[in-house]
Amino acid sequence: MHPWLDRIAATRVLVIGDVMLDRYYFADVTRISPEGPVPVARVKETKNTLGGAANVAHNLARLGCRVSVAGISGEDENRQILDKKFNSLGISHAGLLKIQRPTTTKVRVIGGHQQMLRLDFEDSDRISRTVEQRLIAYLIRQLDAGLDAVILSDYAKGVCSPALCQAVIQECKLRAMPLIVDPKGASWQKYKGAFLVTPNVKELSEASRAAVRNDDKNIVSLGSTLRQRFGFGSLMVTRSEKGLSLMTEGEPVHIPTYAREVFDVSGAGDTVAAVMGAALAAGLQMVAAAHLANLAAGVVVGKLGTYAISAAELDAALAQVQHPEEWEQ
């Protein structure tokens, strides 16, 4: 195992944000329904996976990190499925609060290798002040007990309110703790002062309130403007087939993709946030962490559905790279 991955496996990381369950129905489609002009999907297999902030935690757990997760869920069957998955992975979920709303669940029907339909079961109203305070108190207890990094995973499902985001940012700043924010939506004021923010091109466009061309010059122009406006330490834009771009105090860094095949980009942002968090927690420099996250994303986009990368898979991908230690220079 590469020494970086050994260091990553010794880290403790908290993920706070919108926890979800992803359910897949894999089906054969051979006819059209007599009831209407729609295909009939004959379900062959059902699969439940961790989604949203829970997928970030899943990636971290498979990399060997000690992981805890905080957020909200309902008190329902889907919460029980989440609990079993967290327990099997050794993910602490004492911070996953049960409240009066359904567990956020996304159901996808897959016919062949094509997604036919997605159903969302959710209540995305902002959490109450009481729930905010309980989550912040949990965060502080975890920080005081000892963490190496925090990841804020915002899917606009109600957890990442402005008050909660600012509390997370300020508590991490007080302790010089690496904080990675995976943002959502057009309003980034709530992320002001964050250590690192990791939007994709669509999210960058929404926050800029402008159409974004996926070329180096345009990405750097808009990304640098947002970084300065909101006082981010760094901004890293994931750019699908064009890899990623990192903007810090110095010159921007563009890293081409390592992906050979792209089957499904869902969850790739979760993997990037997870690997950035784990790498920074392990003491890697920002540019080296970005290279490692980009390498991991190149693996997961070659998988169908939400997928969490393992330490062995990342180690194998690293072995294909000549002189990765040069990333730290």
PyMOL commands that set and color helices and strands:
alter all, ss='L'
color gray80, all
select helices_A, chain A and resi 3-8+53-62+77-89+129-145+162-174+189-191+201-208+216-230+240-242+268-281+286-300+311-319+324-328
alter helices_A, ss='H'
color red, helices_A
select strands_A, chain A and resi 12-17+19-32+39-52+66-73+92-98+105-111+114-121+149-153+179-182+196-197+234-238+244-247+253-255
alter strands_A, ss='S'
color yellow, strands_A
deselect
rebuild
show_as cartoon
